[in-house]
Amino acid sequence: MKMPNLMFKLFMAMLIFMSVSFFLFFLGSLFFDKTIFVEWEIFNLNCTSVVMSLIFDWMSLSFLMVVTLISSMIMGYSIYYMEGDSNPKRFVFILFMFILSMMFLIVSPNLISLLLGWDGLGLTSYALVIFYQNESSCNSGMITILSNRVGDSALLVGIGLMFYNSGWNFIMMDSLEPVVMMFIILAAMTKSAQIPFSAWLPAAMAAPTPVSALVHSSTLVTAGVYLLIRFSPFIVSSSLSSVCFFAGLLTMFLAGWVANFENDFKKVIALSTLSQLGLMFMIIGLNQSGLAYFHLVMHALFKSTLFMCAGFVIHNMKGSQDGRFAGLFNFGSPILGVVFSVTNLALCGFPFLAGFYSKDLILENTLTGTSGFFLVLMIILATGLTVSYSLRIFFFSVANKSKTFSINFSSDFSFVLVFSTLILFMMSVSGGFFLSWLMLWQGVVSELWEVEKFYVLLVIFFALCCMIFLMSDFMPIKMKKNIFWFSNIMMFLPPISTFYLPSFFLKWGSVTNKDMDKGWLEFYGPLGISKPIQSLANFLQKSQLVVFSTQYLLILFLLIFFMKF
């Protein structure tokens, strides 16, 4: 296993070097207000240039810095997690191609070049989800790739409609038609798993935990949000902000509710990702794309750390992902126990951690806006649900009763594990303070009543009481069972997206094939035409036989005539 470990270390060192380089370029671009734009023409067709473009501005460079930093730490974490795996080389190469696809998408201001990174993410994510090659991972991979193909199709339609604009460099355009923006938003909703395309994201948990840490923090699921941030001026001008707002709000509430009744350790964190993506969509719908990007970066930092700690717990539970067996985690692994607890608090938006600087601004901006009472109530409730499921998974991990093996082999004695986790942990703690000065240097001003500032605190306290009530024995068992059943199937989203909708189209296709293709079209089409053509051919054949007989008789008559005379 020395050779695969060497490959992981080489890729880790290369990605760390790239992250430091992108950080320096980001500072230069920000302080000197410079943007590098690279473009080359492939061919020209009827005054329409098909070009490949790359843009290096403060946003793309900062996101490249975050993606390469997280990817490098996950490469080091994979040394620990993938130890003993039979295909480490295949894993590291697919993972690196996945990272390259995301990097290419980040720096593409052109839909043609962006499509390469977009499709590359879909293909490599499918290869990573089915990495273990069992029935569960294959089913999850199929749901993932088919859901993403809907977005790919929408993006292709958007590219076709943008042909009338004589180019695809959206960064240079002043306006776009609302129809084009509808397809762009649809593509972003599928990639970021917004309602009704939310079923694939928890299913993608079949991938190895390092993949989950990368996919659900800064790469695949954030691609849709990043695309909408780039298209945010056109969303405002086309009056489609409400689509993003309501899709994000529903997704945030749904994911927060379901996560409170989920026992799978990784799925709870995946549903928290879904909830935070809904929050980003919602704030884009409120025309605050800069704030959405800042929360995107903060979320990437603490969510990757959370997944790495969850992978450590699963590894020590011999592959079990049931959070109820994760007790005494802080006793066997005190360092990672502290890391997991603090990053959970960052997810909740605890003051002065990374999540606080973005979530507090988002909530203040929401309360300041012109949204009605019902929408504000939904937003605050969704925030309370975030606190509830975060504290629930926290109590699972620090419970003083162990439901697993009598002998616990959990420990912190892995240098690459602690190193890769602590680097991201430090960013999760202090990254919000430093990056807020760099990314939100213009500031975000909100005007609130004194009592409005305490709305969220009241809802957090209420959510904590509800969580304790659900975990206790006060609720009747039958009611608890029904609520857990309804929530575990994600409010019927997976059956709708994997059974009812496909079965409708399958039945429709079967009826069409039977009645039309093999029925009326066959009778009046090829079969109906073939019968008169066959009759005509028989008639011509018989007529030719008469002609030939007449010719033979004429020739015979002429021979007899000439022989006689």
C-alpha positions as CSV (number, residue, x, y, z in Angstrom):
1,M,0.0,0.0,0.0
2,K,3.0,2.3,-0.1
3,M,2.5,3.3,-3.7
4,P,-1.1,4.5,-3.3
5,N,-0.2,6.4,-0.1
6,L,2.5,8.1,-2.1
7,M,0.0,9.1,-4.8
8,F,-2.4,10.5,-2.2
9,K,0.5,12.5,-0.6
10,L,1.7,13.9,-4.0
11,F,-1.8,15.0,-5.0
12,M,-2.2,16.5,-1.5
13,A,1.0,18.5,-1.8
14,M,0.1,19.7,-5.3
15,L,-3.3,20.9,-4.2
16,I,-1.9,22.7,-1.1
17,F,0.5,24.5,-3.4
18,M,-2.3,25.4,-5.7
19,S,-4.4,26.6,-2.8
20,V,-1.7,28.9,-1.5
21,S,-1.1,30.2,-5.1
22,F,-4.8,31.0,-5.6
23,F,-4.9,32.7,-2.2
24,L,-2.1,35.1,-3.3
25,F,-3.7,35.7,-6.7
26,F,-7.0,36.4,-4.9
27,L,-5.4,39.0,-2.7
28,G,-3.8,40.6,-5.7
29,S,-7.1,40.6,-7.6
30,L,-9.0,42.1,-4.7
31,F,-6.6,44.8,-3.6
32,F,-5.6,45.9,-7.1
33,D,-9.1,45.4,-8.6
34,K,-7.8,43.3,-11.5
35,T,-9.5,40.6,-13.5
36,I,-7.8,38.3,-16.0
37,F,-10.0,37.2,-18.9
38,V,-8.7,34.6,-21.4
39,E,-10.6,33.8,-24.6
40,W,-9.8,31.9,-27.8
41,E,-12.0,31.3,-30.8
42,I,-12.6,27.7,-32.0
43,F,-14.6,28.6,-35.1
44,N,-17.0,31.2,-36.4
45,L,-20.5,30.3,-37.8
46,N,-22.8,33.0,-39.3
47,C,-21.4,35.8,-37.2
48,T,-21.6,33.6,-34.1
49,S,-18.3,32.8,-32.4
50,V,-17.8,29.5,-30.6
51,V,-15.2,30.4,-28.1
52,M,-13.6,28.9,-25.0
53,S,-13.2,31.4,-22.1
54,L,-11.6,31.6,-18.7
55,I,-12.1,34.3,-16.1
56,F,-9.9,34.9,-13.0
57,D,-11.6,37.5,-10.8
58,W,-11.7,37.7,-7.0
59,M,-14.7,35.4,-6.8
60,S,-13.4,32.6,-9.0
61,L,-9.9,32.8,-7.4
62,S,-11.3,32.7,-3.8
63,F,-13.5,29.7,-4.6
64,L,-10.6,27.9,-6.3
65,M,-8.6,28.6,-3.1
66,V,-11.3,27.0,-1.0
67,V,-11.9,24.0,-3.3
68,T,-8.2,23.1,-3.6
69,L,-7.7,23.6,0.2
70,I,-10.6,21.2,1.1
71,S,-9.6,18.8,-1.7
72,S,-6.0,18.6,-0.4
73,M,-7.1,17.9,3.1
74,I,-9.5,15.2,1.9
75,M,-6.7,13.6,-0.1
76,G,-4.7,13.3,3.1
77,Y,-7.8,12.1,4.9
78,S,-8.3,9.4,2.3
79,I,-4.9,7.8,3.3
80,Y,-6.6,7.0,6.6
81,Y,-10.1,6.2,5.3
82,M,-9.2,4.1,2.2
83,E,-6.6,2.0,3.9
84,G,-7.0,-1.6,2.9
85,D,-9.2,-0.8,-0.1
86,S,-8.5,-2.9,-3.2
87,N,-8.7,0.0,-5.7
88,P,-7.0,3.1,-4.2
89,K,-5.4,4.1,-7.6
90,R,-8.8,4.2,-9.3
91,F,-10.2,6.2,-6.4
92,V,-7.5,8.9,-6.4
93,F,-7.6,9.4,-10.2
94,I,-11.4,9.7,-10.3
95,L,-11.3,12.0,-7.3
96,F,-8.7,14.2,-9.0
97,M,-10.7,14.3,-12.3
98,F,-13.7,15.3,-10.2
99,I,-11.7,18.2,-8.7
100,L,-10.5,19.3,-12.1
101,S,-14.0,19.4,-13.5
102,M,-15.1,21.6,-10.6
103,M,-12.1,23.9,-11.1
104,F,-12.9,24.2,-14.8
105,L,-16.6,25.1,-14.0
106,I,-15.5,27.8,-11.6
107,V,-13.4,29.7,-14.1
108,S,-15.8,29.4,-17.0
109,P,-17.8,32.6,-17.9
110,N,-19.0,30.9,-21.1
111,L,-21.8,28.3,-21.2
112,I,-19.9,26.2,-23.8
113,S,-16.8,25.9,-21.7
114,L,-18.9,25.7,-18.5
115,L,-20.7,22.6,-20.0
116,L,-17.4,20.7,-20.0
117,G,-16.9,21.1,-16.2
118,W,-20.7,20.6,-15.6
119,D,-20.8,17.3,-17.5
120,G,-17.5,16.2,-16.0
121,L,-18.9,16.7,-12.5
122,G,-21.9,14.5,-13.4
123,L,-19.9,11.7,-14.9
124,T,-17.2,11.5,-12.2
125,S,-19.7,11.9,-9.4
126,Y,-21.5,8.8,-10.8
127,A,-18.2,6.9,-10.9
128,L,-17.5,7.8,-7.3
129,V,-21.0,7.0,-6.0
130,I,-20.8,3.5,-7.5
131,F,-17.2,3.0,-6.3
132,Y,-18.1,0.2,-3.9
133,Q,-20.1,-1.6,-6.7
134,N,-22.9,-3.1,-4.7
135,E,-26.6,-3.0,-5.3
136,S,-27.2,0.0,-3.0
137,S,-24.4,2.1,-4.5
138,C,-25.5,1.3,-8.1
139,N,-29.1,2.3,-7.3
140,S,-27.9,5.5,-5.7
141,G,-25.6,6.2,-8.6
142,M,-28.5,5.8,-11.1
143,I,-30.7,8.2,-9.2
144,T,-27.9,10.7,-9.0
145,I,-26.9,10.6,-12.7
146,L,-30.5,10.6,-14.0
147,S,-31.5,13.6,-11.8
148,N,-28.4,15.5,-13.0
149,R,-29.1,14.6,-16.6
150,V,-32.3,16.7,-16.3
151,G,-30.2,19.7,-15.5
152,D,-27.7,18.9,-18.2
153,S,-30.6,18.8,-20.7
154,A,-31.9,22.2,-19.4
155,L,-28.4,23.7,-19.8
156,L,-28.2,22.4,-23.4
157,V,-31.6,24.0,-24.2
158,G,-30.3,27.2,-22.6
159,I,-27.2,27.1,-24.8
160,G,-29.4,26.5,-27.9
161,L,-31.6,29.5,-27.0
162,M,-28.6,31.7,-26.4
163,F,-27.5,31.1,-30.0
164,Y,-29.7,34.1,-30.9
165,N,-27.5,36.4,-28.8
166,S,-24.5,35.6,-31.1
167,G,-22.5,34.2,-28.4
168,W,-22.4,32.4,-25.0
169,N,-20.2,34.7,-22.9
170,F,-22.9,35.6,-20.4
171,I,-20.4,37.6,-18.3
172,M,-20.4,40.2,-21.2
173,M,-24.1,40.4,-21.8
174,D,-26.5,43.1,-20.5
175,S,-29.7,41.0,-20.5
176,L,-31.1,37.5,-21.2
177,E,-34.6,36.3,-22.1
178,P,-36.7,35.0,-19.2
179,V,-37.0,31.7,-21.1
180,V,-33.3,31.2,-21.1
181,M,-33.1,32.0,-17.4
182,M,-35.8,29.5,-16.6
183,F,-33.7,26.7,-18.1
184,I,-30.6,28.0,-16.3
185,I,-32.5,28.0,-12.9
186,L,-33.8,24.5,-13.7
187,A,-30.3,23.3,-14.3
188,A,-29.1,24.8,-11.0
189,M,-32.0,23.3,-9.1
190,T,-31.2,19.8,-10.2
191,K,-27.5,20.1,-9.5
192,S,-28.1,21.6,-6.1
193,A,-31.0,19.2,-5.3
194,Q,-33.7,21.7,-4.7
195,I,-37.4,20.6,-4.6
196,P,-38.6,18.5,-6.5
197,F,-35.1,17.1,-7.3
198,S,-34.0,16.6,-3.7
199,A,-34.1,12.8,-3.6
200,W,-30.7,12.1,-5.1
201,L,-28.6,14.0,-2.6
202,P,-29.2,11.7,0.4
203,A,-29.0,8.7,-1.9
204,A,-25.4,9.8,-2.9
205,M,-24.3,8.9,0.6
206,A,-23.5,5.5,-0.8
207,A,-20.1,6.9,-1.9
208,P,-17.0,6.7,0.3
209,T,-17.0,9.3,3.1
210,P,-14.1,11.4,1.6
211,V,-16.2,11.7,-1.6
212,S,-19.2,12.8,0.5
213,A,-17.0,15.4,2.3
214,L,-16.0,16.8,-1.0
215,V,-19.3,16.5,-2.9
216,H,-21.5,18.0,-0.1
217,S,-19.2,20.8,0.9
218,S,-17.6,22.7,-2.0
219,T,-18.1,20.9,-5.3
220,L,-21.0,19.1,-6.9
221,V,-24.0,20.5,-4.9
222,T,-22.6,24.0,-4.8
223,A,-22.2,24.1,-8.6
224,G,-25.8,25.1,-9.1
225,V,-25.6,27.8,-6.5
226,Y,-22.4,29.2,-8.0
227,L,-24.0,29.2,-11.4
228,L,-26.9,31.3,-10.1
229,I,-24.5,33.7,-8.4
230,R,-22.9,34.3,-11.7
231,F,-26.3,34.8,-13.4
232,S,-27.7,36.9,-10.5
233,P,-28.0,40.2,-12.5
234,F,-30.1,38.4,-15.1
235,I,-32.3,36.8,-12.4
236,V,-33.1,40.2,-11.1
237,S,-33.8,41.7,-14.5
238,S,-36.0,38.8,-15.6
239,S,-38.1,38.9,-12.4
240,L,-37.5,35.3,-11.6
241,S,-36.2,35.9,-8.0
242,S,-39.3,34.5,-6.5
243,V,-38.7,31.1,-8.1
244,C,-35.3,30.8,-6.4
245,F,-36.8,32.2,-3.1
246,F,-39.7,29.7,-2.8
247,A,-37.7,26.7,-4.0
248,G,-35.0,27.5,-1.5
249,L,-37.4,28.1,1.4
250,L,-39.3,24.8,0.8
251,T,-36.1,22.9,0.5
252,M,-34.7,24.4,3.7
253,F,-37.8,23.5,5.6
254,L,-38.2,20.0,4.2
255,A,-34.6,19.1,4.8
256,G,-34.6,20.5,8.3
257,W,-37.8,18.6,9.2
258,V,-36.6,15.3,7.8
259,A,-33.1,15.6,9.4
260,N,-34.7,15.7,12.9
261,F,-36.1,12.2,12.4
262,E,-33.2,10.5,10.6
263,N,-30.9,8.1,12.4
264,D,-28.3,7.6,9.7
265,F,-25.2,9.7,10.7
266,K,-24.2,10.6,7.2
267,K,-27.7,11.3,6.0
268,V,-28.3,13.8,8.7
269,I,-25.2,15.8,7.6
270,A,-26.3,15.4,3.9
271,L,-29.8,16.7,4.8
272,S,-28.1,19.6,6.6
273,T,-26.3,20.3,3.4
274,L,-29.6,20.3,1.6
275,S,-31.0,22.7,4.1
276,Q,-28.0,25.1,3.7
277,L,-28.3,25.0,-0.1
278,G,-32.0,26.0,0.3
279,L,-30.8,28.9,2.4
280,M,-28.4,30.0,-0.3
281,F,-31.2,29.7,-3.0
282,M,-33.4,31.8,-0.7
283,I,-30.9,34.6,-0.3
284,I,-30.3,34.6,-4.0
285,G,-34.0,35.1,-4.4
286,L,-33.7,38.1,-2.1
287,N,-31.1,39.6,-4.6
288,Q,-28.2,39.2,-2.2
289,S,-25.8,37.1,-4.3
290,G,-22.7,38.4,-2.5
291,L,-24.0,37.2,0.8
292,A,-25.0,33.9,-0.7
293,Y,-21.5,33.4,-2.0
294,F,-20.0,34.2,1.4
295,H,-22.3,31.6,3.0
296,L,-21.3,29.1,0.3
297,V,-17.6,29.5,1.3
298,M,-18.3,29.3,5.0
299,H,-20.5,26.3,4.6
300,A,-17.8,24.5,2.5
301,L,-15.3,24.9,5.4
302,F,-17.3,23.6,8.3
303,K,-19.3,21.0,6.4
304,S,-16.2,19.2,5.0
305,T,-14.9,19.0,8.6
306,L,-18.2,17.6,9.8
307,F,-18.1,14.9,7.2
308,M,-14.5,13.9,8.0
309,C,-15.5,13.5,11.7
310,A,-18.5,11.5,10.7
311,G,-16.4,9.2,8.6
312,F,-14.1,8.7,11.5
313,V,-17.1,7.6,13.7
314,I,-18.4,5.3,11.0
315,H,-14.9,3.8,10.5
316,N,-14.7,3.0,14.2
317,M,-18.2,1.5,14.2
318,K,-17.1,-1.0,11.7
319,G,-19.0,0.6,8.8
320,S,-22.3,1.2,10.7
321,Q,-23.9,4.6,10.0
322,D,-26.5,4.4,12.7
323,G,-26.1,7.5,14.9
324,R,-27.6,5.8,17.9
325,F,-24.5,3.7,18.2
326,A,-22.1,6.7,18.2
327,G,-22.0,7.2,22.0
328,L,-18.8,7.8,23.9
329,F,-17.2,9.3,20.8
330,N,-15.7,12.2,22.9
331,F,-14.2,9.7,25.4
332,G,-12.4,7.5,22.8
333,S,-11.4,10.5,20.6
334,P,-11.3,13.7,22.6
335,I,-9.6,15.8,19.9
336,L,-12.0,14.8,17.1
337,G,-14.9,15.0,19.6
338,V,-14.1,18.7,20.2
339,V,-13.7,19.3,16.5
340,F,-17.1,17.6,15.8
341,S,-18.9,19.6,18.5
342,V,-17.5,23.0,17.5
343,T,-18.2,22.5,13.8
344,N,-21.7,21.5,14.8
345,L,-22.0,24.8,16.6
346,A,-20.7,26.5,13.5
347,L,-23.5,24.9,11.5
348,C,-26.0,26.2,14.1
349,G,-24.6,29.8,13.6
350,F,-23.0,30.0,17.1
351,P,-21.6,33.5,17.7
352,F,-18.1,34.2,16.3
353,L,-17.7,30.8,14.5
354,A,-17.6,30.6,10.7
355,G,-21.3,30.0,10.2
356,F,-22.3,33.0,12.4
357,Y,-20.9,35.7,10.1
358,S,-23.0,34.6,7.2
359,K,-26.1,33.2,8.8
360,D,-26.7,36.1,11.1
361,L,-26.4,38.5,8.1
362,I,-28.8,36.4,6.1
363,L,-31.4,36.3,8.9
364,E,-31.1,40.0,9.5
365,N,-31.4,40.7,5.8
366,T,-34.5,38.5,5.7
367,L,-36.2,40.2,8.6
368,T,-35.4,43.6,7.1
369,G,-36.9,42.7,3.7
370,T,-40.5,43.1,2.5
371,S,-41.5,39.4,3.0
372,G,-44.8,38.8,4.7
373,F,-45.3,37.4,8.2
374,F,-45.9,33.8,7.0
375,L,-42.6,33.7,5.0
376,V,-40.6,35.2,7.8
377,L,-42.1,32.6,10.2
378,M,-41.2,29.8,7.8
379,I,-37.6,31.1,7.6
380,I,-37.2,31.3,11.3
381,L,-38.8,27.9,11.8
382,A,-36.4,26.4,9.3
383,T,-33.5,28.0,11.2
384,G,-34.8,26.5,14.4
385,L,-34.9,23.1,12.8
386,T,-31.2,23.5,11.8
387,V,-30.3,24.0,15.5
388,S,-32.6,21.1,16.5
389,Y,-31.0,18.4,14.2
390,S,-27.5,19.7,14.9
391,L,-27.9,19.4,18.6
392,R,-29.6,16.0,18.2
393,I,-26.6,14.5,16.3
394,F,-24.3,16.2,18.9
395,F,-26.1,14.5,21.8
396,F,-25.9,11.2,19.9
397,S,-22.1,11.5,19.7
398,V,-21.4,12.6,23.3
399,A,-23.9,10.3,25.0
400,N,-22.4,8.6,28.1
401,K,-23.9,5.2,27.1
402,S,-22.4,3.1,24.4
403,K,-24.7,0.8,22.4
404,T,-22.0,-0.6,20.2
405,F,-19.1,-3.1,21.0
406,S,-18.1,-3.6,24.6
407,I,-14.5,-2.8,23.6
408,N,-14.1,0.5,21.8
409,F,-11.0,0.8,19.5
410,S,-11.6,4.5,18.8
411,S,-8.5,6.7,19.0
412,D,-6.9,9.9,17.6
413,F,-3.6,8.2,16.8
414,S,-3.5,9.0,13.1
415,F,-1.3,11.9,12.1
416,V,-2.8,12.5,8.6
417,L,-6.3,12.3,10.1
418,V,-5.7,14.8,12.8
419,F,-3.7,17.1,10.6
420,S,-6.2,17.2,7.7
421,T,-9.1,17.7,10.1
422,L,-7.5,20.4,12.3
423,I,-6.5,22.6,9.3
424,L,-10.1,22.7,8.2
425,F,-11.2,23.1,11.8
426,M,-9.1,26.2,12.3
427,M,-10.7,27.6,9.1
428,S,-14.2,26.7,10.5
429,V,-13.4,28.6,13.7
430,S,-11.6,31.7,12.4
431,G,-12.3,31.7,8.6
432,G,-15.6,33.6,9.0
433,F,-13.9,36.6,10.7
434,F,-11.0,37.0,8.3
435,L,-12.9,36.2,5.0
436,S,-15.8,38.5,5.9
437,W,-13.5,41.5,5.8
438,L,-12.2,40.4,2.3
439,M,-15.5,39.2,0.7
440,L,-18.0,41.6,2.3
441,W,-15.8,44.7,2.4
442,Q,-18.7,46.8,1.2
443,G,-20.8,45.7,4.2
444,V,-24.4,44.6,4.5
445,V,-26.7,47.1,6.3
446,S,-29.9,45.8,8.1
447,E,-32.4,47.8,10.1
448,L,-34.2,45.8,12.9
449,W,-36.4,46.4,15.9
450,E,-34.9,45.4,19.1
451,V,-37.3,42.5,19.6
452,E,-36.7,41.2,16.1
453,K,-33.1,40.4,17.0
454,F,-34.3,37.9,19.5
455,Y,-36.8,36.1,17.2
456,V,-34.2,33.6,16.2
457,L,-33.0,33.0,19.8
458,L,-36.6,32.3,20.9
459,V,-37.1,29.8,18.0
460,I,-33.8,28.1,18.8
461,F,-34.9,27.6,22.4
462,F,-38.3,26.3,21.1
463,A,-36.6,23.9,18.7
464,L,-34.3,22.6,21.5
465,C,-37.4,21.9,23.6
466,C,-39.0,20.1,20.7
467,M,-35.9,18.0,20.0
468,I,-35.7,16.9,23.7
469,F,-39.5,16.1,23.6
470,L,-39.0,13.9,20.4
471,M,-36.0,12.1,21.9
472,S,-37.8,11.5,25.2
473,D,-40.5,8.9,26.0
474,F,-43.3,11.4,26.5
475,M,-44.6,11.1,23.0
476,P,-46.9,8.1,22.3
477,I,-45.0,5.3,20.5
478,K,-47.6,5.1,17.7
479,M,-47.5,8.8,17.0
480,K,-43.7,8.8,17.1
481,K,-43.6,5.8,14.7
482,N,-45.9,7.5,12.2
483,I,-43.9,10.8,12.3
484,F,-40.6,9.0,11.8
485,W,-42.0,6.9,8.9
486,F,-43.4,10.0,7.2
487,S,-40.1,11.9,7.6
488,N,-37.8,9.0,6.7
489,I,-39.3,8.8,3.2
490,M,-38.7,12.5,2.8
491,M,-42.4,13.3,2.5
492,F,-42.8,11.0,-0.4
493,L,-40.2,12.8,-2.6
494,P,-38.1,9.6,-3.4
495,P,-41.2,7.5,-4.4
496,I,-42.5,10.4,-6.5
497,S,-39.2,11.0,-8.4
498,T,-38.2,7.3,-8.7
499,F,-41.6,5.5,-9.1
500,Y,-44.7,7.6,-9.8
501,L,-43.3,9.9,-12.4
502,P,-41.2,7.2,-14.2
503,S,-44.1,4.8,-14.1
504,F,-46.4,7.4,-15.7
505,F,-44.0,7.9,-18.6
506,L,-43.3,4.1,-18.9
507,K,-47.1,3.4,-19.1
508,W,-47.6,6.2,-21.5
509,G,-44.7,4.9,-23.7
510,S,-46.1,1.4,-23.5
511,V,-49.5,2.4,-24.6
512,T,-48.1,4.6,-27.4
513,N,-45.9,1.8,-28.6
514,K,-48.7,-0.7,-28.6
515,D,-51.5,1.5,-30.1
516,M,-49.5,3.8,-32.3
517,D,-46.1,2.3,-33.3
518,K,-47.4,-1.2,-33.5
519,G,-51.0,-0.3,-34.1
520,W,-52.5,2.4,-36.3
521,L,-49.1,3.7,-37.6
522,E,-48.1,0.2,-38.5
523,F,-51.5,-0.6,-40.2
524,Y,-51.7,2.7,-42.1
525,G,-47.9,3.2,-42.3
526,P,-45.4,0.5,-43.4
527,L,-47.9,-2.4,-43.3
528,G,-50.7,-0.4,-45.0
529,I,-48.5,0.9,-47.8
530,S,-46.7,-2.5,-48.3
531,K,-50.0,-4.3,-49.3
532,P,-50.9,-2.1,-52.3
533,I,-47.3,-1.9,-53.3
534,Q,-47.1,-5.7,-53.2
535,S,-50.4,-5.9,-55.2
536,L,-49.0,-3.5,-57.8
537,A,-45.7,-5.4,-58.0
538,N,-47.7,-8.7,-58.6
539,F,-49.7,-7.0,-61.3
540,L,-46.6,-5.6,-63.0
541,Q,-44.9,-9.0,-62.7
542,K,-47.9,-10.7,-64.4
543,S,-48.1,-7.9,-67.1
544,Q,-44.4,-8.4,-67.7
545,L,-45.0,-12.2,-68.2
546,V,-47.7,-11.4,-70.8
547,V,-45.3,-9.0,-72.6
548,F,-42.5,-11.6,-72.6
549,S,-44.9,-14.3,-73.9
550,T,-46.1,-11.9,-76.7
551,Q,-42.5,-11.1,-77.6
552,Y,-41.5,-14.8,-77.8
553,L,-44.6,-15.6,-80.0
554,L,-43.8,-12.7,-82.3
555,I,-40.2,-13.8,-82.6
556,L,-41.3,-17.3,-83.3
557,F,-43.8,-16.1,-85.9
558,L,-41.1,-14.0,-87.6
559,L,-38.7,-16.9,-87.8
560,I,-41.2,-19.1,-89.4
561,F,-42.2,-16.3,-91.8
562,F,-38.6,-15.8,-92.9
563,M,-37.8,-19.5,-93.2
564,K,-40.8,-20.0,-95.4
565,F,-40.0,-17.2,-97.7
